[in-house]
Amino acid sequence: MKRLFANVWTKRVVAILSVIYTYFVCKLCYYSIFYDIHVHQRTSLCLSITGVSLAALIIMLYTRHQILTRISSFIILPAMLPVVLLYFGEWGLIIPIIVVGIVILLLSGAGEGVKTALATVILLMYIFGALGYFLFTSFFVSPAKETEVGRGVSPSGDYRYRIVNSVDTSNGSTAIYVEPNTADVKYSFVTFTLKNMERVVFLDRPSDDEVQVNWSTENRQEITDHLNAISDKIEVTVTDAELEMLGYTYDNKLQLINLSASRKFALGLTASDVAPVYIDTLNDEQLDFFGIGKEADGRYYVKNPSADLIDEVDGEHGKRIYFSEMDTDALRLFNSEQVDAATGISYFNVKKCHTVMLNSLTDKQLEDLGVSQSGDVMSITVYRDVKKDEDEEQTETAENTEAAEPERITVAENKVVFRFYVAELEDFYDVNSRRISVDLFN
């Protein structure tokens, strides 16, 4: 048995376990950046993490001269920096892993010079990282005091909400937040929830006396009919791929925006008209006036491109430059050239429109855009004390009179504040995207 454990190949195989432990430490680092942590059983979590970390430490010490363990010893402490900062206070989770990281770094088989240099760099990372993080949070932390007064889950379980009363210098507010309920990562003792998924669906100042939340299940077609009855100018924002799926081409959605008065007059518009003009609605003479040509297949191109624009798109003189082939920088350059040199006034800009009218979409197209057949709709009933709103105005008068206290009247206001339909159509909750932003560190 002694010869087995002394065998170098045994150590190399066992060293894989140290890589697995380091992988889970890095995964915890990932969670700390993109997820909030909610510990259900602190004692059980601490004992579990301590036991696993102790076993990992024994394995790492046994294989400390193996290259895999050496690399792992260099990764653990840097990976734990976001965890320490963003999960500050969850010591039962943090301390066992930090202890393993320190011990294995100091006792790893790497040279003393390498360990000293790495330890110094990691220490500086922690010092400056902590200083920067706490300075950042102290500047951007909200002074308002928030109290959660209610929470719940929608009938389908797809969404959850919470009601928050805030106390601040503006007489406070009442807000309702809705977020997806299906993107959590759940373990036995802890749950991780995605950050920045909450969307404010109701906000009222000053704070309300009582808010009652009601959920119902509604049909997609019923909501479509209802919204179209309210307005025939409701727009839906879609992606390029969705536009293509709906039968639009790039050129179908090109618009002229920021038109100067002279350009509006040329199109028969008045100076007060602010609506964008679809290029598809222009005739050949009007297109020529704007320096735009049209192919028989419907593609639009720049008639007399500048040398800078040709260079930007890596084109050749004499060859046409199509709007559909321009990237963002090329289109920005083209728009910057449509300016009166004498006055600096912009003549017009060309923009790709990513909206379609809701009343132009069929029920099948809405289904293709990801809108479910039916889903959750939240409505609220807000109970307000009328006397409460009048108290501030009558305080001074009431102090100097002996008039009887007026009877308080409670009124109820009903409104729909959230529809699954809009959330899915406008992609409120993109639970698959992971983007680093300042909001993640608030």
C-alpha positions as CSV (number, residue, x, y, z in Angstrom):
1,M,0.0,0.0,0.0
2,K,2.9,2.3,0.8
3,R,4.4,1.7,-2.6
4,L,1.0,2.5,-4.2
5,F,0.7,5.9,-2.6
6,A,4.4,6.6,-3.3
7,N,3.9,5.9,-7.0
8,V,4.1,9.1,-9.1
9,W,1.2,7.9,-11.3
10,T,-1.0,7.5,-8.3
11,K,-0.3,11.1,-7.3
12,R,-1.0,12.3,-10.9
13,V,-4.3,10.6,-11.0
14,V,-5.3,11.9,-7.5
15,A,-4.2,15.4,-8.5
16,I,-7.2,15.5,-10.8
17,L,-9.4,15.8,-7.7
18,S,-7.6,19.1,-6.8
19,V,-8.6,20.4,-10.3
20,I,-12.2,19.4,-9.7
21,Y,-12.2,21.3,-6.4
22,T,-10.7,24.3,-8.1
23,Y,-13.3,24.1,-10.8
24,F,-16.1,24.3,-8.2
25,V,-14.3,27.3,-6.6
26,C,-14.2,29.0,-10.0
27,K,-17.9,28.2,-10.4
28,L,-18.6,29.8,-7.1
29,C,-16.7,32.9,-8.4
30,Y,-19.0,32.9,-11.4
31,Y,-22.1,32.6,-9.2
32,S,-20.9,35.5,-7.0
33,I,-20.7,37.8,-10.1
34,F,-24.0,37.0,-11.7
35,Y,-26.1,35.6,-8.8
36,D,-27.3,36.6,-5.4
37,I,-26.9,34.0,-2.7
38,H,-29.7,32.9,-0.3
39,V,-28.5,30.5,2.4
40,H,-31.2,28.3,4.0
41,Q,-29.2,26.3,6.5
42,R,-26.0,28.1,7.5
43,T,-24.7,25.4,9.9
44,S,-25.2,22.6,7.4
45,L,-23.6,24.6,4.6
46,C,-20.6,25.4,6.8
47,L,-20.1,21.8,7.8
48,S,-20.4,20.6,4.3
49,I,-18.0,23.1,2.8
50,T,-15.6,22.5,5.7
51,G,-15.6,18.7,5.2
52,V,-15.1,19.0,1.4
53,S,-12.4,21.6,1.8
54,L,-10.6,19.5,4.4
55,A,-10.6,16.5,2.1
56,A,-9.4,18.7,-0.8
57,L,-6.6,20.1,1.3
58,I,-5.4,16.6,2.3
59,I,-5.4,15.6,-1.4
60,M,-3.6,18.7,-2.5
61,L,-0.9,18.3,0.2
62,Y,-0.4,14.7,-0.9
63,T,-0.1,15.8,-4.6
64,R,1.6,19.2,-3.9
65,H,4.5,18.4,-6.2
66,Q,2.2,17.7,-9.2
67,I,1.8,20.3,-11.9
68,L,-2.0,20.1,-11.7
69,T,-2.0,20.8,-8.0
70,R,0.5,23.7,-8.4
71,I,-1.7,25.4,-10.9
72,S,-4.7,24.8,-8.7
73,S,-2.9,26.4,-5.8
74,F,-2.3,29.6,-7.9
75,I,-6.0,29.9,-8.9
76,I,-8.0,29.4,-5.7
77,L,-7.3,32.7,-3.9
78,P,-7.7,35.0,-7.0
79,A,-11.0,33.2,-7.8
80,M,-12.2,33.8,-4.3
81,L,-11.8,37.6,-4.4
82,P,-15.2,38.3,-6.0
83,V,-16.8,35.8,-3.6
84,V,-15.3,37.6,-0.6
85,L,-16.4,41.0,-1.8
86,L,-19.9,40.1,-3.2
87,Y,-20.8,37.5,-0.6
88,F,-19.3,39.4,2.3
89,G,-20.6,38.0,5.6
90,E,-21.2,34.4,4.4
91,W,-18.2,33.3,6.4
92,G,-19.3,29.7,6.7
93,L,-18.9,29.5,2.9
94,I,-15.8,31.7,2.5
95,I,-13.4,30.8,5.3
96,P,-12.9,27.1,4.7
97,I,-12.0,27.7,1.0
98,I,-9.8,30.7,1.8
99,V,-7.9,28.6,4.4
100,V,-7.4,25.8,1.8
101,G,-6.1,28.4,-0.7
102,I,-3.6,29.9,1.7
103,V,-2.3,26.6,3.0
104,I,-1.8,25.0,-0.4
105,L,-0.2,28.1,-1.8
106,L,2.3,28.3,1.0
107,L,3.0,24.5,1.0
108,S,2.8,23.8,-2.7
109,G,5.8,22.3,-4.5
110,A,6.5,25.5,-6.4
111,G,9.7,27.4,-5.8
112,E,9.9,29.9,-3.0
113,G,10.5,32.8,-5.3
114,V,7.4,32.0,-7.3
115,K,5.3,31.5,-4.2
116,T,6.5,34.8,-2.7
117,A,5.8,36.7,-5.9
118,L,2.3,35.2,-6.3
119,A,1.4,35.7,-2.6
120,T,2.4,39.4,-2.9
121,V,0.4,39.9,-6.1
122,I,-2.7,38.2,-4.6
123,L,-2.4,40.2,-1.4
124,L,-2.3,43.4,-3.3
125,M,-5.3,42.2,-5.4
126,Y,-7.3,41.7,-2.2
127,I,-6.3,45.1,-0.7
128,F,-6.9,47.2,-3.7
129,G,-10.0,45.2,-4.8
130,A,-11.6,45.6,-1.3
131,L,-10.7,49.3,-1.2
132,G,-12.1,50.0,-4.6
133,Y,-15.3,47.9,-4.1
134,F,-16.2,49.5,-0.8
135,L,-15.5,53.0,-2.0
136,F,-17.7,52.3,-5.1
137,T,-20.6,50.9,-3.0
138,S,-20.4,53.8,-0.5
139,F,-20.8,56.3,-3.2
140,F,-23.6,54.6,-5.0
141,V,-25.6,53.0,-2.2
142,S,-29.2,54.4,-1.9
143,P,-30.0,56.3,1.3
144,A,-33.6,55.1,1.2
145,K,-34.7,52.6,3.8
146,E,-36.6,49.7,2.2
147,T,-39.1,47.4,3.8
148,E,-40.6,44.4,2.1
149,V,-44.3,44.2,2.9
150,G,-45.3,41.4,0.6
151,R,-44.2,38.7,-1.8
152,G,-45.6,35.9,-3.8
153,V,-45.5,33.7,-7.0
154,S,-47.7,33.7,-10.0
155,P,-50.2,30.8,-10.6
156,S,-47.9,29.2,-13.3
157,G,-44.8,29.6,-11.1
158,D,-43.0,31.5,-13.9
159,Y,-42.8,34.8,-12.1
160,R,-42.5,36.1,-8.5
161,Y,-43.0,39.5,-7.1
162,R,-42.3,41.5,-4.0
163,I,-43.9,44.7,-2.7
164,V,-41.4,47.2,-1.2
165,N,-42.1,50.4,0.8
166,S,-39.3,52.9,0.8
167,V,-38.7,55.7,3.3
168,D,-36.8,58.7,1.8
169,T,-36.8,62.5,1.7
170,S,-39.7,62.5,-0.8
171,N,-42.4,61.0,1.5
172,G,-41.4,57.5,0.5
173,S,-42.8,55.2,-2.3
174,T,-44.4,51.9,-2.9
175,A,-42.9,49.7,-5.6
176,I,-43.8,46.3,-7.0
177,Y,-40.9,44.2,-8.6
178,V,-41.4,41.2,-10.8
179,E,-38.7,38.8,-11.8
180,P,-38.5,35.3,-13.4
181,N,-39.0,32.4,-11.0
182,T,-37.5,29.7,-13.2
183,A,-33.8,30.8,-13.4
184,D,-32.7,29.9,-9.9
185,V,-29.9,27.5,-9.2
186,K,-30.9,25.4,-6.2
187,Y,-28.8,23.3,-3.9
188,S,-29.6,21.6,-0.6
189,F,-28.6,24.4,1.6
190,V,-28.4,27.4,-0.7
191,T,-30.1,29.0,-3.7
192,F,-28.6,31.4,-6.2
193,T,-30.8,33.9,-8.0
194,L,-29.9,35.9,-11.0
195,K,-29.0,39.5,-10.4
196,N,-30.7,42.5,-12.1
197,M,-33.7,40.5,-13.3
198,E,-36.2,42.5,-11.3
199,R,-38.4,44.9,-13.3
200,V,-40.5,47.6,-11.6
201,V,-44.1,47.2,-12.8
202,F,-45.6,49.7,-10.3
203,L,-44.2,52.7,-8.5
204,D,-46.2,55.3,-6.6
205,R,-45.4,58.3,-4.4
206,P,-46.1,58.8,-1.6
207,S,-46.2,55.3,-0.2
208,D,-49.7,53.6,-0.4
209,D,-51.7,52.4,2.6
210,E,-52.3,49.0,1.1
211,V,-51.6,47.2,-2.2
212,Q,-53.5,44.0,-3.0
213,V,-52.0,41.8,-5.8
214,N,-54.3,39.7,-7.9
215,W,-53.1,37.1,-10.5
216,S,-55.2,35.8,-13.4
217,T,-54.5,33.6,-16.5
218,E,-55.3,35.2,-19.9
219,N,-55.2,34.1,-23.5
220,R,-52.7,35.5,-26.0
221,Q,-55.4,36.4,-28.6
222,E,-57.6,38.1,-25.9
223,I,-54.7,40.3,-24.8
224,T,-53.8,41.1,-28.5
225,D,-57.4,42.2,-29.2
226,H,-57.5,44.3,-26.0
227,L,-54.2,46.1,-26.7
228,N,-55.2,46.8,-30.3
229,A,-58.5,48.2,-29.1
230,I,-56.6,50.6,-26.9
231,S,-54.4,51.9,-29.7
232,D,-53.6,50.9,-33.3
233,K,-50.1,52.4,-33.0
234,I,-48.5,50.0,-30.5
235,E,-45.0,49.0,-31.7
236,V,-43.1,45.8,-30.9
237,T,-39.3,45.7,-30.9
238,V,-37.8,42.7,-32.6
239,T,-34.3,41.5,-33.6
240,D,-32.9,41.2,-37.1
241,A,-33.5,37.5,-37.1
242,E,-37.1,38.0,-36.1
243,L,-37.6,40.7,-38.8
244,E,-36.4,38.2,-41.4
245,M,-38.7,35.5,-39.9
246,L,-41.7,38.0,-40.3
247,G,-40.8,38.5,-43.9
248,Y,-39.0,41.8,-43.8
249,T,-35.7,42.5,-45.4
250,Y,-33.0,44.8,-44.2
251,D,-34.0,47.4,-46.7
252,N,-37.7,47.2,-45.8
253,K,-37.0,48.7,-42.5
254,L,-34.6,51.6,-43.4
255,Q,-35.8,55.0,-42.2
256,L,-34.9,58.6,-42.7
257,I,-34.7,60.4,-39.3
258,N,-33.6,63.8,-38.0
259,L,-34.8,65.4,-41.2
260,S,-34.0,69.1,-41.6
261,A,-36.8,71.5,-42.5
262,S,-35.6,71.7,-46.1
263,R,-35.6,67.9,-46.5
264,K,-39.0,67.7,-45.0
265,F,-40.3,70.3,-47.5
266,A,-38.8,68.3,-50.3
267,L,-40.9,65.3,-49.2
268,G,-44.1,67.4,-48.9
269,L,-44.0,67.4,-45.1
270,T,-44.2,70.4,-42.8
271,A,-41.5,71.5,-40.4
272,S,-43.6,70.3,-37.4
273,D,-43.8,66.7,-38.7
274,V,-41.5,64.5,-36.6
275,A,-42.4,61.0,-37.7
276,P,-39.6,59.1,-39.4
277,V,-39.9,58.4,-43.1
278,Y,-39.5,54.8,-44.4
279,I,-37.2,54.8,-47.5
280,D,-39.6,52.3,-49.1
281,T,-42.2,55.0,-49.4
282,L,-40.0,57.3,-51.5
283,N,-40.1,57.4,-55.3
284,D,-37.0,57.4,-57.5
285,E,-36.8,61.2,-57.7
286,Q,-37.0,61.6,-54.0
287,L,-34.4,58.9,-53.5
288,D,-32.1,60.7,-55.9
289,F,-32.5,63.9,-53.9
290,F,-31.1,62.1,-50.9
291,G,-28.3,60.5,-52.9
292,I,-29.8,57.0,-52.6
293,G,-30.3,54.5,-55.3
294,K,-32.5,51.4,-55.5
295,E,-31.8,48.1,-57.2
296,A,-34.5,46.1,-59.0
297,D,-34.4,43.5,-56.1
298,G,-35.2,46.3,-53.5
299,R,-31.7,46.9,-52.1
300,Y,-30.7,50.5,-51.5
301,Y,-27.2,51.8,-52.1
302,V,-25.2,55.1,-51.8
303,K,-25.0,56.8,-55.2
304,N,-21.9,58.9,-54.7
305,P,-20.0,57.4,-51.7
306,S,-17.1,59.4,-50.3
307,A,-13.5,58.1,-50.3
308,D,-13.7,57.7,-46.5
309,L,-16.8,55.6,-46.7
310,I,-15.3,53.4,-49.4
311,D,-12.2,52.9,-47.2
312,E,-14.4,52.1,-44.2
313,V,-16.2,49.3,-46.0
314,D,-13.1,48.1,-47.8
315,G,-14.9,48.8,-51.1
316,E,-13.6,49.7,-54.5
317,H,-14.2,52.8,-56.5
318,G,-17.0,52.3,-59.1
319,K,-18.6,49.5,-57.1
320,R,-21.9,50.1,-55.2
321,I,-22.1,50.3,-51.5
322,Y,-25.3,48.8,-50.1
323,F,-26.8,49.8,-46.8
324,S,-27.4,46.2,-46.0
325,E,-23.6,45.6,-46.2
326,M,-22.7,48.5,-43.9
327,D,-21.7,47.8,-40.3
328,T,-22.5,50.3,-37.5
329,D,-19.3,52.3,-38.0
330,A,-19.9,52.7,-41.7
331,L,-23.5,53.8,-41.3
332,R,-22.4,56.3,-38.6
333,L,-19.8,57.7,-41.0
334,F,-22.4,58.0,-43.8
335,N,-24.7,59.9,-41.4
336,S,-21.9,62.2,-40.3
337,E,-21.4,63.3,-43.9
338,Q,-25.0,64.4,-44.3
339,V,-24.3,67.8,-42.8
340,D,-24.3,71.4,-44.1
341,A,-20.7,72.4,-43.8
342,A,-21.6,76.1,-43.4
343,T,-24.1,75.8,-40.6
344,G,-23.4,72.4,-39.2
345,I,-27.1,71.4,-39.5
346,S,-27.7,67.8,-40.2
347,Y,-29.8,67.2,-43.3
348,F,-30.9,63.6,-42.4
349,N,-29.8,60.3,-41.0
350,V,-30.5,56.7,-42.1
351,K,-31.5,54.2,-39.5
352,K,-32.5,50.6,-39.4
353,C,-35.9,50.3,-37.7
354,H,-36.4,47.3,-35.4
355,T,-40.1,47.8,-34.7
356,V,-43.3,46.4,-36.2
357,M,-46.9,47.4,-35.5
358,L,-48.7,45.0,-33.2
359,N,-51.8,45.1,-35.3
360,S,-49.9,43.9,-38.3
361,L,-48.9,40.6,-36.5
362,T,-51.0,37.5,-36.7
363,D,-51.5,35.1,-33.8
364,K,-49.2,32.6,-35.5
365,Q,-46.5,35.2,-35.8
366,L,-46.9,36.2,-32.2
367,E,-46.4,32.5,-31.3
368,D,-43.3,32.4,-33.5
369,L,-42.0,35.4,-31.6
370,G,-42.1,33.4,-28.4
371,V,-45.4,34.6,-26.9
372,S,-47.1,31.7,-25.0
373,Q,-50.7,30.7,-25.7
374,S,-51.7,31.8,-22.2
375,G,-50.0,33.1,-19.1
376,D,-50.0,35.2,-16.0
377,V,-51.4,38.7,-15.7
378,M,-51.0,40.8,-12.6
379,S,-53.5,43.4,-11.5
380,I,-53.4,45.4,-8.3
381,T,-55.9,47.1,-6.1
382,V,-54.4,50.2,-4.3
383,Y,-56.2,51.3,-1.2
384,R,-55.6,55.0,-0.4
385,D,-56.6,56.9,2.6
386,V,-58.0,60.2,1.3
387,K,-57.6,61.9,4.6
388,K,-53.9,61.0,4.6
389,D,-53.4,63.1,1.5
390,E,-55.1,66.1,3.0
391,D,-53.4,65.9,6.4
392,E,-50.3,67.8,5.4
393,E,-52.3,70.7,4.0
394,Q,-54.5,71.0,7.0
395,T,-52.0,70.4,9.8
396,E,-51.4,74.1,10.6
397,T,-55.1,75.0,10.5
398,A,-56.0,72.0,12.6
399,E,-53.6,73.0,15.3
400,N,-55.4,76.3,15.9
401,T,-59.0,75.0,15.7
402,E,-61.1,72.7,17.8
403,A,-63.0,71.3,14.8
404,A,-64.0,67.7,14.9
405,E,-61.7,65.2,13.1
406,P,-63.0,64.6,9.6
407,E,-64.0,61.1,8.7
408,R,-61.4,59.2,6.8
409,I,-62.4,57.7,3.4
410,T,-60.6,54.8,1.8
411,V,-60.7,54.6,-2.0
412,A,-59.6,51.7,-4.2
413,E,-57.9,51.9,-7.5
414,N,-57.6,48.9,-9.8
415,K,-55.1,48.5,-12.7
416,V,-53.2,45.9,-14.7
417,V,-49.4,46.3,-14.2
418,F,-47.9,43.2,-15.7
419,R,-48.7,40.8,-18.6
420,F,-46.7,37.7,-19.5
421,Y,-47.5,38.7,-23.1
422,V,-45.5,42.0,-23.0
423,A,-42.6,40.4,-21.0
424,E,-42.2,37.6,-23.6
425,L,-42.7,39.9,-26.6
426,E,-40.2,42.5,-25.4
427,D,-37.9,39.9,-23.9
428,F,-37.9,41.5,-20.4
429,Y,-36.0,38.6,-18.9
430,D,-33.1,37.3,-20.9
431,V,-32.0,34.7,-18.4
432,N,-29.4,33.3,-20.7
433,S,-27.3,36.4,-21.2
434,R,-24.3,37.1,-19.0
435,R,-22.9,40.6,-19.3
436,I,-20.4,42.3,-16.9
437,S,-21.8,45.7,-15.8
438,V,-21.5,48.1,-12.9
439,D,-25.0,47.1,-11.8
440,L,-23.8,43.6,-10.8
441,F,-21.6,45.1,-8.1
442,N,-24.3,47.2,-6.4
